[in-house]
Amino acid sequence: SPVAFRVIIEDVNKINQAQAISEKLKLILKKFPWTSWVNDDMNNTPWEVKFVINRWKALALGLNPDVIWTVLRSAIEDVKASEIQVWWNDVDINVRFDKTKIRNFDDIWNIQLTNNKWKSISLSQVVEKQLQSSLMNIKRVDWNIAITVFSNLTENWNALEITDAALLE
């Protein structure tokens, strides 16, 4: 592309800031009437789910955090519970929730666990979900993360003029 800006970061923990800067650069370039087809080279996934078990809260409620993880994982995918032998053949036993009953996050949050005092505790009390956008693939320049924002130009304009105008913004 005739005009390209590259946002480069060394620290992977600052990727959200780099994404915000690249979005701001795209907005700046889109404001100019002499730019066209403003885009970037990021490939975002729609969302990523991160589950965080509050270990201290689980222990205070009488739940084993390892059991919470197993239940959460088995609600989302099959989990091998054990392996047995039938005659001389190994047979895997998988723990599975009925997939027709687990349709969304509310169904997962409503799963009840029994604590050491035989009381029911819902998964939502001890697990936090965080939805976040993520990058499917991360491009690098000299081992640093790089996001490129680029644009085509209309006639009678050059990249230097666009760069100077963008830097003024």
Backbone torsions as a table, in degrees:
resi	resn	phi	psi	omega
1	SER	NA	149.3	-179.7
2	PRO	-62.5	-35.1	-179.5
3	VAL	-123.4	130.2	177.9
4	ALA	-147.4	136.2	174.1
5	PHE	-118.1	139.6	-178.8
6	ARG	-119.5	126.1	175.2
7	VAL	-99.1	117.4	-176.8
8	ILE	-118.2	131.2	178.5
9	ILE	-130.1	146.7	177.6
10	GLU	-92.6	-33.7	-174.2
11	ASP	-95.0	116.5	-177.7
12	VAL	-62.3	-23.3	179.3
13	ASN	-70.5	-11.1	180.0
14	LYS	-101.8	18.4	-177.0
15	ILE	-64.1	-34.6	177.7
16	ASN	-64.1	-37.8	178.0
17	GLN	-67.2	-39.3	178.6
18	ALA	-64.7	-39.1	177.1
19	GLN	-63.7	-41.1	179.5
20	ALA	-64.3	-41.1	178.3
21	ILE	-64.1	-42.2	-179.9
22	SER	-66.6	-35.3	175.6
23	GLU	-64.6	-38.9	178.1
24	LYS	-66.0	-40.7	176.7
25	LEU	-61.3	-40.4	178.3
26	LYS	-62.2	-42.6	178.6
27	LEU	-62.7	-40.8	179.2
28	ILE	-62.2	-47.4	-178.7
29	LEU	-65.6	-35.0	-179.8
30	LYS	-69.0	-23.2	179.3
31	LYS	-68.6	-27.9	-176.4
32	PHE	-77.3	131.7	179.6
33	PRO	-71.6	-14.0	-176.6
34	TRP	-97.2	8.1	174.1
35	THR	-109.3	151.5	176.8
36	SER	-144.5	155.2	177.8
37	TRP	53.1	57.2	177.6
38	VAL	-77.1	130.6	-176.8
39	ASN	-154.9	179.5	174.6
40	ASP	-137.9	174.2	-177.8
41	ASP	-103.6	21.6	177.0
42	MET	-85.2	139.9	173.1
43	ASN	-115.3	97.7	-178.0
44	ASN	-83.9	142.7	168.3
45	THR	-82.5	154.9	-179.1
46	PRO	-57.4	-45.6	174.5
47	TRP	-170.5	159.0	178.2
48	GLU	-127.4	141.5	-178.5
49	VAL	-107.4	130.4	176.9
50	LYS	-118.3	123.2	178.1
51	PHE	-101.3	130.7	179.9
52	VAL	-122.3	120.8	178.2
53	ILE	-89.6	124.9	176.1
54	ASN	-82.4	94.7	-173.8
55	ARG	-60.9	-42.1	-177.0
56	TRP	-66.7	-40.7	178.9
57	LYS	-66.9	-40.2	178.6
58	ALA	-61.5	-46.3	179.6
59	LEU	-64.3	-38.4	178.3
60	ALA	-65.0	-31.4	178.6
61	LEU	-87.8	1.8	176.7
62	GLY	83.4	25.7	178.8
63	LEU	-111.2	144.2	174.8
64	ASN	-83.3	120.9	-178.9
65	PRO	-58.1	-30.9	179.0
66	ASP	-66.7	-33.4	177.5
67	VAL	-69.0	-39.3	179.0
68	ILE	-59.6	-46.2	-179.8
69	TRP	-60.3	-43.7	-179.7
70	THR	-63.2	-43.6	-180.0
71	VAL	-65.9	-44.0	179.6
72	LEU	-61.4	-45.9	-179.4
73	ARG	-65.7	-39.8	-179.3
74	SER	-71.1	-22.6	175.3
75	ALA	-72.5	-27.1	-176.8
76	ILE	-95.5	-38.8	-179.4
77	GLU	-146.5	167.0	179.0
78	ASP	-66.9	143.5	178.4
79	VAL	-126.5	134.7	176.9
80	LYS	-74.6	117.0	180.0
81	ALA	-84.8	-45.0	179.5
82	SER	-162.3	172.9	178.1
83	GLU	-130.2	129.9	179.3
84	ILE	-125.4	165.6	176.3
85	GLN	-111.7	128.5	172.7
86	VAL	-110.7	112.8	-169.9
87	TRP	57.2	-112.9	179.5
88	TRP	-113.0	12.2	-179.1
89	ASN	-102.2	136.7	174.1
90	ASP	-81.0	134.4	179.4
91	VAL	-125.3	125.1	176.9
92	ASP	-87.7	139.7	174.4
93	ILE	-112.5	121.0	-178.9
94	ASN	-106.2	139.8	174.3
95	VAL	-91.9	132.0	-175.6
96	ARG	-144.1	138.4	170.0
97	PHE	-89.5	153.4	178.7
98	ASP	-66.8	112.7	-175.8
99	LYS	-62.3	-22.8	178.1
100	THR	-73.6	-19.2	179.7
101	LYS	-96.2	-18.0	177.5
102	ILE	-102.6	90.7	-176.6
103	ARG	-105.7	-25.0	-178.2
104	ASN	-152.8	-177.0	-176.5
105	PHE	-65.3	-31.9	179.4
106	ASP	-61.6	-36.8	178.0
107	ASP	-65.2	-35.6	177.8
108	ILE	-70.9	-42.5	-177.6
109	TRP	-65.1	-26.6	-178.1
110	ASN	-84.3	-1.7	176.9
111	ILE	-62.6	131.8	-177.1
112	GLN	-100.3	133.0	175.2
113	LEU	-111.7	146.9	178.1
114	THR	-98.8	125.5	-179.6
115	ASN	-85.8	-175.0	-176.9
116	ASN	-72.3	-4.7	176.1
117	LYS	-110.0	15.2	178.0
118	TRP	63.2	29.6	174.2
119	LYS	-102.3	149.6	179.7
120	SER	-87.1	130.4	178.0
121	ILE	-123.1	127.8	179.5
122	SER	-79.8	151.5	-179.1
123	LEU	-58.8	-32.5	-178.1
124	SER	-64.8	-19.9	-179.9
125	GLN	-76.1	-22.4	-174.1
126	VAL	-123.8	-4.9	-179.0
127	VAL	-124.2	135.3	177.4
128	GLU	-112.3	136.9	176.5
129	LYS	-107.8	140.9	178.0
130	GLN	-127.2	117.9	175.8
131	LEU	-93.0	130.6	180.0
132	GLN	-148.1	149.5	174.9
133	SER	-77.4	148.4	178.4
134	SER	-141.6	163.5	178.8
135	LEU	-92.3	133.8	178.7
136	MET	-71.4	-43.1	175.2
137	ASN	-137.9	144.7	-175.5
138	ILE	-111.4	124.2	179.4
139	LYS	-87.1	147.2	-177.2
140	ARG	-130.6	149.4	171.6
141	VAL	-129.5	119.4	-176.5
142	ASP	49.9	45.4	178.1
143	TRP	70.8	-0.7	176.1
144	ASN	-96.9	149.5	178.4
145	ILE	-70.3	134.5	-177.2
146	ALA	-133.1	130.3	173.8
147	ILE	-117.6	126.7	-178.3
148	THR	-108.4	130.5	174.4
149	VAL	-109.7	129.1	-175.1
150	PHE	-135.8	162.0	-178.0
151	SER	-153.8	148.7	168.8
152	ASN	-89.9	166.1	-178.9
153	LEU	-119.5	150.2	171.0
154	THR	-82.1	176.0	-176.0
155	GLU	-63.2	154.8	173.5
156	ASN	69.2	19.7	176.0
157	TRP	-129.6	150.8	177.1
158	ASN	-124.0	167.5	-174.2
159	ALA	-63.5	-35.0	-179.3
160	LEU	-64.0	-41.7	178.8
161	GLU	-64.9	-40.6	179.0
162	ILE	-66.0	-43.5	179.1
163	THR	-59.7	-47.0	-179.9
164	ASP	-61.6	-44.2	-179.6
165	ALA	-64.9	-39.9	179.5
166	ALA	-67.4	-38.3	179.4
167	LEU	-67.2	-27.7	177.3
168	LEU	-69.9	-27.5	179.6
169	GLU	-72.1	NA	NA
